[in-house]
């Protein structure tokens, strides 16, 4: 498969015909920054081509990245967790390249993938750290301390871009029925309906 970026993140670099295709709900593959998935999964995110939303996403993510870069390291945190908390894609990729164990638990019992699913797509753009973790082999079916998968956590938290990344990366959707009635985000409800979960 190929790793793809959401339209909301690269709107300025996308040809107009691709934006029109996205508005029609069609999948678009971007060749410029796409990388093969090490596990044969397609890492793709479908986003609306809404310039206001794209700008908001970029501004909010920039604020989170600045905050992360300025934050102090947690004592005893592994290099992977330090990179995750600092929202440092380069350091996450370095940890993956160094064969770091990607399912290490934090004090709450979250794996890095569950943590980014809980924190959301404004802080963790799906095409960046979440996609890198998936390409690196993070366990899509790992459960948190309450028994929820990253997909369930993202849907319950209202992070539909992250949920769509997990679905398109072939995370199990079997547990969605158990939490469907608790999902409050309208976008997540539409996502559940679109994939008939």
C-alpha positions in Angstrom: 0.0 0.0 0.0 1.0 3.7 0.0 0.8 6.2 2.8 -1.4 9.1 1.8 -1.9 12.6 3.3 -5.3 14.1 4.0 -6.4 16.8 1.7 -6.8 19.2 4.6 -3.0 19.0 5.3 -1.8 19.6 1.7 -4.6 21.6 0.2 -2.2 24.1 -1.3 -0.2 21.4 -3.2 -3.2 19.6 -4.6 -4.4 20.1 -8.2 -7.9 21.5 -8.5 -9.2 18.3 -10.2 -8.0 16.3 -7.1 -9.9 18.7 -4.8 -13.0 18.2 -6.9 -12.6 14.4 -6.6 -12.2 14.7 -2.9 -15.4 16.7 -2.6 -17.1 13.9 -4.4 -15.9 11.4 -1.8 -13.3 9.8 -4.0 -10.0 8.5 -2.6 -6.9 10.4 -3.8 -3.3 9.0 -3.6 -0.5 11.5 -3.3 2.7 10.3 -4.8 5.0 13.1 -3.4 5.3 12.0 0.2 3.8 8.5 0.1 5.8 5.7 1.6 5.2 1.9 1.3 3.6 0.4 4.4 5.9 -2.1 6.0 2.9 -4.3 6.8 1.2 -4.1 3.5 -1.5 -1.8 4.8 -2.8 1.3 3.0 -2.5 4.3 5.2 -5.0 6.8 3.8 -7.1 9.6 5.2 -10.1 11.1 3.4 -10.7 14.7 4.4 -13.0 17.3 3.2 -11.5 20.0 1.0 -12.7 22.9 3.2 -10.1 25.7 3.2 -11.3 27.1 6.5 -11.1 23.8 8.2 -7.7 23.1 6.7 -6.4 26.5 8.0 -7.8 25.8 11.4 -6.2 22.4 11.5 -2.8 23.8 10.5 -3.0 26.7 13.1 -4.1 24.4 16.0 -1.6 21.7 15.1 1.2 24.4 15.0 0.2 25.6 18.5 0.3 22.0 19.8 3.7 21.3 18.2 5.1 24.5 19.7 3.8 23.6 23.1 5.2 20.1 22.7 8.6 21.3 21.7 8.8 23.7 24.7 7.6 21.0 27.2 10.1 19.3 29.6 10.7 15.6 29.2 8.9 13.4 31.7 11.4 11.7 34.0 11.9 8.0 33.0 10.1 8.3 29.7 11.4 6.3 26.8 12.7 8.1 23.7 9.5 7.0 21.9 7.2 8.4 24.5 9.2 11.6 24.7 8.9 12.0 20.9 5.1 11.3 21.1 4.5 13.8 23.9 6.6 16.5 22.1 4.8 15.8 18.8 8.2 15.2 17.1 7.7 13.2 13.9 11.4 13.1 13.2 12.2 11.6 16.6 9.2 9.1 16.3 10.6 8.0 12.9 14.1 7.6 14.5 12.6 5.4 17.2 10.8 3.3 14.6 14.0 3.0 12.6 15.9 1.9 15.8 13.3 -0.9 16.2 11.8 0.5 19.3 8.9 -1.5 20.8 5.9 0.5 19.5 3.4 -0.9 22.0 5.1 0.2 25.2 2.5 1.3 27.8 2.4 4.6 29.6 1.3 5.0 33.2 -2.4 5.0 32.1 -2.0 1.8 30.2 -2.1 3.4 26.8 0.1 2.4 23.9 1.4 5.3 21.7 -1.3 4.6 19.1 -4.1 4.6 21.7 -2.7 7.8 23.2 -2.7 9.6 19.9 -6.2 8.3 19.1 -7.3 9.8 22.4 -5.6 13.1 21.9 -7.0 13.6 18.4 -6.3 14.8 14.9 -5.7 18.4 15.7 -2.7 17.5 17.9 -1.6 14.4 16.0 -2.3 14.9 12.3 -3.3 11.4 11.0 -0.8 11.4 8.1 2.1 12.1 10.5 2.7 10.3 13.8 -0.3 8.0 13.7 0.5 6.9 10.2 4.2 6.4 11.1 3.2 4.2 14.1 1.0 2.1 11.9 3.6 1.8 9.2 6.1 0.9 11.8 4.0 -2.0 13.0 2.1 -0.7 16.1 -0.6 -3.1 17.2 -4.0 -1.8 15.9 -5.8 -4.2 18.2 -4.1 -3.3 21.5 -6.5 -2.3 24.3 -6.4 0.4 26.9 -7.1 -0.2 30.6 -10.8 -0.1 29.9 -10.6 -2.7 27.1 -11.0 -0.2 24.2 -9.0 -0.3 21.0 -7.5 2.8 19.3 -10.4 2.8 16.9 -13.0 2.8 19.7 -11.1 5.4 21.6 -10.9 7.7 18.6 -14.7 7.4 17.8 -15.7 8.0 21.4 -13.3 11.0 21.6 -14.8 12.5 18.4 -11.6 12.2 16.3 -13.0 11.0 12.9 -9.9 11.6 10.8 -7.9 9.4 13.2 -10.7 6.8 13.2 -10.8 6.8 9.4 -7.0 6.3 9.3 -7.4 3.3 11.5 -10.3 1.9 9.5 -8.5 2.3 6.2 -5.4 0.7 7.8 -7.5 -2.4 8.5 -8.0 -2.1 12.2 -10.7 -4.4 13.4 -14.2 -2.8 13.3 -15.8 -5.6 15.3 -15.9 -3.6 18.5 -17.6 -0.6 17.0 -21.1 -2.0 17.5 -20.5 -2.2 21.3 -19.7 1.6 21.5 -21.9 2.9 18.7 -24.6 4.2 20.9 -22.1 6.2 23.0 -20.6 8.0 20.0 -21.7 11.7 20.1 -19.6 13.3 17.3 -21.7 13.8 14.1 -18.7 13.2 11.9 -17.9 10.0 13.6 -21.6 8.9 13.3 -21.4 9.6 9.5 -18.2 7.6 9.4 -19.8 4.7 11.1 -22.7 4.9 8.7 -20.4 5.2 5.6 -18.5 2.0 6.5 -21.7 0.3 7.7 -20.3 -0.5 11.1 
